[in-house]
Every structure is written in C-alpha cells, then in structure tokens.
Amino acid sequence: MALVMSDLWDRRREANRAAAEPLAARMRPRTLDTFLGQEHFLGPGQMLRRMLDADRMTSVVFYGPPGTGKTTLAEIIAGHTHRDFHRANAAAVGVRDVRDVLARARQRLEEDAVRSILFLDEIHRFSRAQQDILLADVERGTITLIGATTENPFFAINAPLVSRSAIFQFEPLSEMHIRALLHRALEDTEHGFATLPLSVSDAALDHWARSCDGDARRALTALEIAVLSTRHPGQADQGKETLCIDLEIAEASIQRKALVYDGTGDEHYDIVSAFIKSMRGSDPDAAVYWLARMLEAGEDPRFIARRIAILASEDIGNADPRALGVASAASQITERIGMPECQLTLAQAAIYMATAPKSNASANAIWAAMKDVREGRTVPVPRHLRDGHYAGARTLNPEASYQYSHDNPNGWVDQEYLGVERCYYEPTDRGYEAKIGQTMAWIRGQRKKAEGCRDSPDASS
C-alpha cells in the first residue's frame, strides 16, 4: 500500500511540474521526425542524421542563436541513442561535478561496455582550464561530448577540443517552420491549446513568425502570452466564448525584440563586416540596413564613423577624394551631437560611400611600400633631396642641386625622388582617379623625352 501511495505521489508531482512548464518547453519535439529546421545537417542523408541512424555519435558542438533547437536536439539524441545520457549547464556546475560524470562514464564503459554522452549546455561559460578536463576522455572516446553554445566555438572553446568535435551550425528557423510550430501548438490536445476554443488570425501568426527572428521559443512564448492574457477563467474553459486573437493582440504579446548583438562577440564582427562589405560592394540599401542593426543594438556610433572613414581611404581612395571629407565630417558631427540625431549623418555618409566610385589603389600602394620598408633594404635619401637649411649642409652635400618644380612652366622637372625603380601607385580608370592616371601618363611621357635628350649624341657632347 505504501508503494502504491508513493507511486501516486510521484506521478502527481510529475504532473504538477509538467503543468507549470511554459508552452515552449511543453512543445519541444521528442523525435527526429518532429524536429523542424536544420535540414542542412539533419535532413535525409545528411551527416548528423547518418550518425544517429547508425548510432555512431562522435563528439559534437552545436553552435547557433537561441531558440533554434540546440537543447531540444540534444534531448532527442538522448532518447535516440543507446547510451547513458548526462546533462549539465556550464553556468551551474563546477569541475567536481564534471569529474564525477567522467568517472561514472569510465566505470560504466569498463564494467558494462556502455558508452556515455555528456550534454554540456552553454559550454562557452567554462574557462579554458575547465574545458581541458574534458579533453583526455573525449580523445579516448570514454565519453561523447555534445556542447551547445551561442558563441563562435573557434573563439570560445579550446582548439584541441574543437579539433576533436564535429561542428554543426544552427540557423534561425524560417517563417514557414515557425508557423508550423505555432499550428502544432494550437492543435496539440496534450501539451498545447487544442482544448481551448481559440481563433487565431493568419495575420497574428504571420506577425509572430516574422517578428521572432527565427527563435521558436519567442514565438511560442508570444502565443502563450496572447492566450493567457485574453483568456477569461471559468468562461472560455466552459466553451461559452471563443477567444479571438488578432494582429493587435499578437503585436502586444511579443516584446520588442532584443537583438543578438554583443559588442565584443561574433555578431558584432559579423554585422560590422557585412556593413563594410555592403559599402564596398556599392549596395546602399544593405549598408543602411546593417547600420540600423548596429545602432538599434546600441553600437557606439563613433566606432561606426571610424569604420566609414577607413573605408573612404581603403576602398574609395582617389576615385572620389571627396569621400574622405564626407567621412571626416561625419565623424566630427557624430562626436558632437551623438544619438539619435547622428543616425542621419551616418546614414548619409554610408550611402555616399556605397554609391561612390571604388578604388583601392592608394591602399595597395601603402601596403606594398610598408612591405618593402619592413623586408627590403633601406633606401637612402638622394643627396639632392636632403635638408639643406642648416649650417654645413653644403659641406656634407657639395654637389646637391635640388630643382624647384615651380621654376618650370609645366610644374614638373626631370628629377629622381626615390633612387630605385619601384611602382607603388597604379591608378584605376574609375572616377577622379582616371584623371590622375592621365596626369601620371603625361609625366611618364615627359620622363621618356628627358631620357631621350640625355641619351642623344648632342647631350653627351
């Protein structure tokens, strides 16, 4: 009798826990066939699917944004494989806990030939030293590690551990996947809202699917908030009134999205990279969008202004010399007025850079010259170019005869300025740089004429 009562009590406690779970937790897929998204590695014939079908799991790292199914997939793997499964969150466990799991895994392998899986959520929260504890057992195959992280594993996880793991990058769920999950929650009688008299408009579902940014948890949470905030206790449950959720309720139920953007993390560098490459690629619409993403997430506008200034010299250069002036002005104005007004200035500057003619000839010139300075033999300053404004200059350079360019009507004289043959700057035929190219072609022609005069018999006599 005592055992029966104990069993009933355990079941009641389990039922109470399940009832308290939020909708997103209750609606977690429990099989591979019900898991949505990540077809690039979980679809038929793809790598992870083949590993699971053959029960040949190796250590893996699940990397991607929140709400894309990393933890859910790990739970599915736990039920799919024939191995002991241990779950831990790196933010809540210490070295001793991990050592205990590893010891049990070794014992189970030696005594029963049963292998173990350790799912370590938020593995990036482990320090380098803590991660090293896993290395020996992972390398020997004593335990199979499933690490989940929102941070780039090549930065957040020790290189030896990454090299012994397969990396699977999770992508945000598509709007189609999100709609399917929402419909599943509305039609599920055990875990969802199928028992309630609900009417959810297509506009509401579309809004959640679009606004959640591919995060299934946010979409399901928004649906749950909409239902619970609209529901009238003792009324809808009795079937007396249909609960209507329209677009207005849907908009109110989903919070203003918190952009995934860490000023020192992957998203920071990825979005900045997209911003720069969009300006370089002459796409003003993309440039303005990535600018908005950074500003909305709280990026320092002065940092953005610096990136615009660098691009003005590196990717536009003399194809449009005015770009540098625009960038300089944008930087000064941003410094003086700050947000939110400086968003106008930054947008104007970014659009100017995106639509300006492009040339990296100036950048290539300085990069090549810097390389020569670092690696080549130091070129002495030609005697006629050395400073002559001090007492004794004539003594050191008695034959120095610098020619003043403006003494020639053309503003150019035949004179050596480097002492070695080297071409660093090669202008393009784009924008103003085409005119610079014409000027340099004229100068080269003048040099050839001067060389011809020096080589003629009359010059030698």
PyMOL commands that set and color helices and strands:
alter all, ss='L'
color gray80, all
select helices_A, chain A and resi 2-20+23-26+32-34+39-42+47-53+70-80+95-112+123-125+128-140+153-156+159-163+175-187+202-211+216-230+247-253+266-280+284-296+301-319+322-337+342-355+361-375+383-385+393-396+405-407+432-455+457-460
alter helices_A, ss='H'
color red, helices_A
select strands_A, chain A and resi 60-63+84-89+116-121+143-149+166-169+198-200+243-245
alter strands_A, ss='S'
color yellow, strands_A
deselect
rebuild
show_as cartoon
